[in-house]
Amino acid sequence: METVVSGIRSTGNLHLGNYYGALRNFIKMQEENKCFFFIADYHSLTTHPDPKILHGNVKNVLTEYLAAGIDPDISTIYIQSDVPEVCELYLLLNMHAYMGELAKTVSFKEKARKQPENVNAGLLTYPTLMAADILMHNADKVPVGKDQEQHLEMTRKFARRFNNFYGVEYFKEPIAYNFGGELIKIPGLDGSGKMGKSEGNCIYLFDEPKVIEKKVKRALTDEGPQSPNSPKPDCIENLFTILRVVSTEEIVKHFDDKWNACEIRYGDLKKQLAEDIIAVTSPIRDRILDIQDNEAYLHKVVKEGTEKARESARKTLREVREIMGFKGF
């Protein structure tokens, strides 16, 4: 049985991009793999969240993991900060991570541009902490969205570098896993390249149907095609990208044909898109409402998950320390 590790930052409610980029794969993989799914609250610190909302954000992600279909009886669900071993492995891996390569990552440059007043060391070493999360359980596979491909490649590089430096074959080089298809990246409704919480262009799994309808209705569009079979501008291609994920092939073909014939009506497209998104999110929202106030159940899930995660983490850290020369007395 192969080991799978992945996590999502606790910076608010989960959205459609989280679901199709990660959660849907989590659910499929848990039946045939040894899965560790964590809530990345340490990673959220790079944006200095208000301490008053940190716990609530963690609880939201935990609830939505469970509501989306992650089963705590067969998967290990835990909160990153409940496993202190990850911090020590993060420190040890940082000794083999170089500032130049960290500063070149797309995510670092993008975040530094967006938050120039807060270019902190955690932001720079984000890929190393992600590597520690993954290598802590010596993962074989990591279900990630397209935007995380570079970070995963750095994890592979750090694993390879550690093995080469110490002359061992200890860490595996985990691969991105998405059941043989293209890694999915859900775009934003504002014409931007990515759906993200900080961008304010999300459809959340917890959104009510009327909220979803309103958000989709406001999605950026243009004046429409001016000639048959013309390429779609980015804002329209974004809507079609989401449509291809949530709708049937027949529906996608219908609107593609309308576009190519210069007969598309954006009101019809948006109405259909909203309906199909609601069909995906409503069952999840119903389950969120069922379990979000069941504190005893949520505590039980976290307690049992932490025990299993720490058992795995202690073993890895003990072996890594020995390889690096920390023998003790």
Stockholm file with secondary structure:
# STOCKHOLM 1.0

chainA/1-329         METVVSGIRSTGNLHLGNYYGALRNFIKMQEENKCFFFIADYHSLTTHPDPKILHGNVKNVLTEYLAAGIDPDISTIYIQSDVPEVCELYLLLNMHAYMGELAKTVSFKEKARKQPENVNAGLLTYPTLMAADILMHNADKVPVGKDQEQHLEMTRKFARRFNNFYGVEYFKEPIAYNFGGELIKIPGLDGSGKMGKSEGNCIYLFDEPKVIEKKVKRALTDEGPQSPNSPKPDCIENLFTILRVVSTEEIVKHFDDKWNACEIRYGDLKKQLAEDIIAVTSPIRDRILDIQDNEAYLHKVVKEGTEKARESARKTLREVREIMGFKGF
#=GR chainA/1-329 SS CCEEEEEEECSSSCBHHHIIIIIHHHHHHTTTSEEEEEEETTGGGGGCCCHHHHHHHHHHHHHHHHHHTCCTTTEEEEEGGGCTHHHHHHHHHHTTCCHHHHHTCHHHHHHHHHCGGGCCHHHHTHHHHHHHHHHTTTCSEECCCGGGHHHHHHHHHHHHHHHHHHTCCCSCCCEECSTTSCCCCCCCTTSCSSCCTTTTCCCBTTCCHHHHHHHHHTSCCCSCCSSTTCCCCHHHHHHHHHHHHHSCHHHHHHHHHHHHTTCCCHHHHHHHHHHHHHHHHHHHHHHHHHHTTCHHHHHHHHHHHHHHHHHHHHHHHHHHHHHHTCCCC
#=GC SS_cons         CCEEEEEEECSSSCBHHHIIIIIHHHHHHTTTSEEEEEEETTGGGGGCCCHHHHHHHHHHHHHHHHHHTCCTTTEEEEEGGGCTHHHHHHHHHHTTCCHHHHHTCHHHHHHHHHCGGGCCHHHHTHHHHHHHHHHTTTCSEECCCGGGHHHHHHHHHHHHHHHHHHTCCCSCCCEECSTTSCCCCCCCTTSCSSCCTTTTCCCBTTCCHHHHHHHHHTSCCCSCCSSTTCCCCHHHHHHHHHHHHHSCHHHHHHHHHHHHTTCCCHHHHHHHHHHHHHHHHHHHHHHHHHHTTCHHHHHHHHHHHHHHHHHHHHHHHHHHHHHHTCCCC
//
